[in-house]
Amino acid sequence: MTFSEDLEKILRHKSNRELAIPMENYMKNNFPFLGIKNQSRKAILKPLCSEYKEEIKSNFRNITLVLFDRKEREFHYCAMEIIFKEINKKFIKEDIQLIEKLITKNSWWDSVDFLAKYLLGNYLLQFPDETYPVIERFSASENMWLNRSAIIFQLSYKEKTDFNLLKSECEKHKTSKEFFIQKAIGWALRDYSRFNPNGVHNYVNSTNLKPLSQREALRLILK
């Protein structure tokens, strides 16, 4: 039995329809759930990762894709935990194709925000020369989740944030009517305001952001 097969067998055995219903409702019924809470899922995953350590290390990219092909959201959460642990600071240049595939598969804010911050963001720290071509491509995409990723990928950068690039992304998408884009603009600016409050304040005052974006961006500055 492979790691993916064993994990699926255990998770399905532990499924709880009573718990699954509120989970599905919280995620607007975009995905079916098995009804396994985070703590229980992690408790299942940890010993399995130890048991299948060698298989995971040698095949984690494919394992991630296999788990993302499953319908239930718990498999996607397991996949993200595995790939983050195995790939961090060990990216290869071709991983951008995998990252894009994951962002655009079974997309919702809970997966996209994790993948944008921890995979896309860390990938571009390792390959900084790829930042502008990748972000330009994601930003110009018709896929809203790639657009959101291009706006928020610097969330983990702190004082290393390229503010000019962030402002450029905000300008490209500031007229969007999409809630998740307006929210992303505000979130990214608010996060950076911890390190450059005057810069964020001046930018927000000098451009015409949607009210939601503006409100979110200034939350820490005006409180």
N, C-alpha and C positions, 0 to 999 in steps of 0.2 A: 504494500500500500504506500502511496506517495504522501507527502506532507499535505497537499491540497485535499486529497481524498479523505485522509484521517481527520483533518480539521472540519471538513464538511459533515462527515458522519457524526462527530461529537456535537457540533453546533446544532444540527437538525434534531438530534436526540434531546438537546437541552431547550428546544424551542418552547415558547410559552405564548399562546395566542392572546391570553388576557393582557399580558404586558405589551404585546406587539401593537395592539390597536391604538393606544395613546401615542406610541412612538410614531406610527404611521400618520396619525392626525397632526402631530407636531411638525412633520416634514411635508405637510399639505398633500399627503397620499401620493407623493411622487415615487415612492419605493415601498415594496413589501418589507416587513421586518420579521425576524424570527422571535423577537421579544426577549433578547438577552441584553441585560444592562452592561454598561461599560466595565464595571468592576468584575463582573462574572466573565465577560468576554476576555478580558486581560488575564484572568486566572486560568482560563482554558488555553490561551495562546502561549503563555510563558513556558510551561513544561514541554509543549509540542515543539516550540522553537529550539529548545535544548535537545530534544530527542532527534530532530531532523536538522541539526545544525549544519552539517556538511552539505546536505541537499539544498538548503536555503542559501547558503553562501555561494554555491556554484550556479544557482538557477533562480535567484530572487526576482530578476526582471520578468521571467516567464511566469513564475508563481503569482506575481502581482497581477499580470494580465489575466491569468486564469481566474483568480478571485474576483476581479472586476467584471468578469463575464457572468458571474452569478447574479441573480436578481435581488436577493435580500441584502439590505444595507450593511448588516454586520460583517459580511464577507469583504465589503469595500473598506470598512474600518480596519479590519485585520491586514488587508493588503497595504494600506497606507502606513501602518505601524511597521510592517516588515521592511518595506522599501526605504523608509526614512532611516531606520537603524542600519541597514546594509549599505546604502548608497552614499550616505553623508560623507563629504570630503573625498569620495572615491568615484566621482562622476567620470564618464568618458564623454567625448564630445557628442557622440551620436545619441546620448540620453535625452537630448532635447526633443527628439521624435517620440520617445516614450512619455515624457512629461506632457507634451501636447496631447497625446492620445488619452492619457489619464484625465486631464482637465476637461476634455470634451466628451468623456464617456460617463454615463450615469451622473450627469452634472447637477449639482445643487450647491448652495453656499457652504455647507459643512465640509464637503470634499474639496471644492475649488479653493477655498480660503487656505486650507492646510497645504494643498499642493502648490499653490502660488507662493506662499511664504516660505515653506520649508524645502520644496524641491526646486521650483523655478528660481527663487531667490538665491538659494545656496549654489545652484548650478552656475548662475551668472556671476557669483562671487569667485567661483573657481575658474570660469572662462569669461573674464570681463570684456574681452574683445567681441564677444557674441552679444553683448547687451543691446546695443542699438539695433542691429539687424533683427534680432529675435523680438524685441519689444515693438519695433515698427511693424513687423509681420503680425504679431498678436493684436496690436492696436487697430490695424486696418482690417482685421478679419470680420466676417459677418457673424461670427460666433460671439455672443455676448459674454460668455464665460472667459474666453481668451482676452477680450477687452478688459474685463474686471481684473484678470490676472496681471495684465500689463500695468494697471494702475496701482495695485497693492503689493507687487512682488518685493518692494523695498521695505516692507514693514519690519523686517528683522535687522535692517541696516543701521538704524539709530543715527548717530552723527555722520556716518559714511554715506548717507542718502544723497543721491544726485538730485538736488532740488530743482535744477533746470529741467531735468528729464521728467520729474514728477509734475511740474507745472505744465510742461508740454502735453503730457497725457491728460491732465485735467482740462486743458484748453480743447483738446480734440473731442472730448466726450461731454463737455459741460452742458450741452443742449439736449443730451439724451433724456428720453422720457422713462427709461428703465429704472425702476427702483434700485436694483442691485448695482447699477452704474453710479447713480447719484450718491448712494450710500458709500460706495467704494471711494469716490473722490473725497467725501467728507472724512472718512475713516483714515485714509492715507495722509491727508493734511493734518488731521488732529494728532495722529501718531507722531508726525514729524514736528509738530508744534512743541513737543516736549524738549526739543533740542534747539529750535529756532522759532520761538513764538512771534518775534517781531516780523520775521520774514513771512510767516504764514498769515499773520494778521494783515500785513501790507498787501500780500497777494490777493487775499479774499476781498479786501476793500477795493482793489483796483480792477477786478474782473466780475463778470456777471454770472455767478454760479446759481444753480437752482437752489431754492430755499432750503431743501433738505441737506444738500451738500454744504451750504454755508453754515447752517446750524450745527452740523456735525463737526465741521472743521474748527469752529471757534469755541467748542464746548469747554475745553480746558483753559482757554485764554480768558473767557468772559465769566467764568464761574466765580 
